[in-house]
Amino acid sequence: MFQQSDAHEVNAHDPSTAYTKKLLRRRDFLKRSAGVVGATSLSGVLAACTSSGFGGGGGGGGGTVTLSFGDMNWGNNSYAKVGQQLVNEFNDSHKGIRVTYRAIPWANWFQTLTTAVGSGTQPDIGSGGSFAGVQFAGSNDILSLDDVVDEIKKSGQAKDYIPNAFSPLMQYKGHYITLPFGTDIRVPLYRKDIFQQAGIDIPTTWDEWRQVAKKLTKNGKYGLLEAGSDNLTEHMLETLMINNGAGLFTPDKKLVLNSNPLNIEALRFFADLVEDGSFDPASSGYVSDDAIAAFSRGDGAMIMGAPGFAGQMDAKTLQNTGVIPPMASPHGTKGTLFWENNTFIYSSTKHPNEAKEFLLWWQANNKPLWTVGGNNPIPIRESYYNDPYFKAIPYLQQVRTQYLPIAKSANAQRAEAFPALNPLDGDGTLVTLGQNLLGKKDFMTSINTAQAGLQKVVDSTPG
């Protein structure tokens, strides 16, 4: 359950268990070795405080309102310190409101949040897995943020948000229930130096991708590698299904992992890559840190990963790493997997107006979470990309222009988010499917088993 503590739980990486790493990997993204600035205040890099119409503050003899903020640790070990400094800045400039801050580790994040809500010990304001808000909205534990979105649009701040930032993924039953702050996305990375040495062109189709992977597999090196012991391989499977014009769901929310022929074709393509011997056999035992290290050593020439892998590469490897432009499936379709990371307000708060006041301020002043705190998702504020921190990532603009416009979330092909997506996000069923396919286990048995496991999660989650 959520318990307020003065000590920030900042060690999101628990190297003792692969399970902890599995929960963390998707957000282990854009890690940078940024330290906290020496000054105790970040006011020099903050934007002006947001002025909203929510009437926050406990002045006028009403005393000080206290709010709690449970923020997932989205960045490096400096993230919580920066988050606390930002909260201090808010507290200093809003005398009627005092916010207490806690950074929550990703280990067992799903259990932490659901237990807190179930026991009534949730904070006033929170962040979590991309679909945490919609899960809790399904049980009436999240406030509508329609008026906050209206305030963002009225103030002109919405013009600084990337296109489609306020997508249906931020809504439940026609109401905004979360505010986006960053985007996590999967893209195929490749080693430019290995391709150049082999005289191989960048693939543009799946057929070319398969042939390139075969050609680059020789002398103990491999065309491809992944992390089978966490959800990186799971994300490659979902990416292939979306790339092939399909996904886990139909528009009317029917789970079709094993019944949509386009999904089967995409998963068969993955199995064919394995059968070709193009995957580093160590992939099945790798977690993401291992896979990134192997990619940096040149053990594999390609990996389906994240732009933020840049933060885990040395300078030479980073300069030799590129993003393959979107590849056409056998049907000519293109696409990839993404998530919109967000914050929300629990309906149990006794001070909704003050919580909204803080959330608006946080949205307008959080750039130091990236530039100093190594925030993992790439930001949804256009102006942030002018900062040298982001310009130092050589392929980031390519990801934004080529991949963001064609990205779909784990609910594809359904447009709206729904509560079952959050337990699916924390479930290990698709991780097991990836391991089974890497291990060359029976193809349809593996898929049917995964379908049954996912269906059980969907059936047990109302909404």
Secondary structure, 3 states (H helix, E strand, C coil): CCCCCCCCCCCCCCCCCHHHHHHHHHHCCCCCCCCCCCCCCCHHHCCCCCCCCCCCCCCCCCCCEEEEEEEECCCCCCHHHHHHHHHHHHHHHCCCEEEEEEEECCCCHHHHHHHHHHHCCCCCEEECCCCHHHHHHHCCCECCCHHHHHHHHHHCHHHHECCCCCCHHHEECCEECCEEEEEEECEEEEEHHHHHHHCCCCCCEHHHHHHHHHHCCECCEEEECCCCCCCHHHHHHHHHHHHCCCCCECCCCCECCCCCHHHHHHHHHHHHHHHCCCECHHHHHCCHHHHHHHHHHCCEEEEEECHHHHHHCCHHHHHCEEECCCCECCCCCCCEEEEEEEEEEECCCCCHHHHHHHHHHHHHHCCHHHHCCCCCCEECEHHHHHCHHHHCCCCHHHHHHHHHHHEECCCCCCCCCCCCHHHHHHCCHHHHHHHHHHCCCCHHHHHHHHHHHHHHHHHCCCC
